[in-house]
Amino acid sequence: MTKIENLIRPHLKCLSAYSSARDEFSGKAKIFLDANENALGSALYPKLNRYPDPYQLDLKKAIGKLKHIPPEQIFLGNGSDEPIDLLIRLFCEPKQDKIVLCPPTYGMYQVSASINNVDVLDIPLNESFHLETEKILEQADPDCKLLFLCSPNNPTGNLLRPEAIELLLSKFGSIVVIDEAYIDFAKAPSWTKRLSEFPNLVVLQTFSKAWGLAGLRLGMAFASEEIIGWLNKIKSPYNLSSLTQKAALKALNNETLINQQAHKILAMREDLKEKLLSLPFVETVYHSDANFLLIKTKHADSVYQSLLQKEIVVRNRSQIKQCEGGLRITVGTESENAQLIKALQSFNPENHTS
Ligand SMILES: Cc1ncc(COP(=O)(O)O)c(C=O)c1O
């Protein structure tokens, strides 16, 4: 495995990171005249006149306590989409380096790579949506700086096999990112438990799924102190608002409730799966370790349109390679699931052309 320092884009190694007003001061102070804020404050939000903590230390300590990870190994971003982008910016020289993806998978890896003018080497999952480890190791060259693995995978829903991930962590010469956005729904340990074994491992998690806080925009990256240090160096100074930090700190006290909810969502998923399977036009409901189900039907586009007419939106994945005929359906509330099933029961393929 190449040293992390040698994987960083050369021009970033000598970057003088922006030093914010709050970076340059530590300790206690009574009067803050260092950041050109409005000292009189906002009438509506009097406590928001100050810049937030740029390193979100209280929140990192609380997350770290919950996950048994030191704050120095935690990066917090505006959703996990922020660390996805920053990792590409940190490791990949445009038009020279590449990232490796295993489609069908989460679309933002490709989009972030394109925004950064970084090429993608696609090594698709096999027919059972599992990793082609040998092909990845054969085809990835030293310019492949990042390998993105999504487990449980979106849109297929399945966990990737731990033996395959472990092999890639040992043999892929560069950084392996495991996106665990849906891990709280899966019956599998997080790869954060293995951080000390693999210096090239980055684990992504989010408050958008099981934590029920997609509107907050809070994502987490866990990695070695060295990688987290680099991410902190290139992030924008105040990337998380005070409101986000405060709300997340409060939400962390609710872990028991979150676990209960995840449990309930899984029970509802199984119920939904059974009902979907009973529909004559549904060919397959794939195994899921997440809070959504991928179904396969010959009539994906017309099912999608007929649901839209009833103001029900699912995700049409039928145009994606290896997901032909695929609709991804999030588990909703009991009432939403019942309405979905009712709408699907009234769908008649014979009234539609596709
Ligand atoms: C696999 C995966 N990773 C990351 C994200 C984005 O998460 P966030 O809301 O934290 O940006 C999603 C959102 O759907 C996802 O499915």
The ligand as an SDF file (V2000), in Angstrom:
LIG
                    3D

 16 16  0  0  0  0  0  0  0  0999 V2000
  -25.2200    5.4120   -0.7680 C   0  0  0  0  0  0  0  0  0  0  0  0
  -25.4610    6.8320   -0.4730 C   0  0  0  0  0  0  0  0  0  0  0  0
  -24.4560    7.5910   -0.0510 N   0  0  0  0  0  0  0  0  0  0  0  0
  -24.6330    8.8870    0.2330 C   0  0  0  0  0  0  0  0  0  0  0  0
  -25.8630    9.4740    0.0840 C   0  0  0  0  0  0  0  0  0  0  0  0
  -25.9900   10.9410    0.3540 C   0  0  0  0  0  0  0  0  0  0  0  0
  -26.1550   11.1500    1.6680 O   0  0  0  0  0  0  0  0  0  0  0  0
  -26.1940   12.6110    2.2750 P   0  0  0  0  0  0  0  0  0  0  0  0
  -27.6200   12.9570    2.4040 O   0  0  0  0  0  0  0  0  0  0  0  0
  -25.4950   12.4280    3.5860 O   0  0  0  0  0  0  0  0  0  0  0  0
  -25.4350   13.5300    1.3640 O   0  0  0  0  0  0  0  0  0  0  0  0
  -26.9490    8.7320   -0.3600 C   0  0  0  0  0  0  0  0  0  0  0  0
  -28.2550    9.3660   -0.5530 C   0  0  0  0  0  0  0  0  0  0  0  0
  -29.1980    8.8360   -1.0700 O   0  0  0  0  0  0  0  0  0  0  0  0
  -26.7400    7.3720   -0.6420 C   0  0  0  0  0  0  0  0  0  0  0  0
  -27.7300    6.5930   -1.0980 O   0  0  0  0  0  0  0  0  0  0  0  0
  1  2  1  0
  2  3  1  0
  2 15  2  0
  3  4  2  0
  4  5  1  0
  5  6  1  0
  5 12  2  0
  6  7  1  0
  7  8  1  0
  8  9  2  0
  8 10  1  0
  8 11  1  0
 12 13  1  0
 12 15  1  0
 13 14  2  0
 15 16  1  0
M  END
$$$$
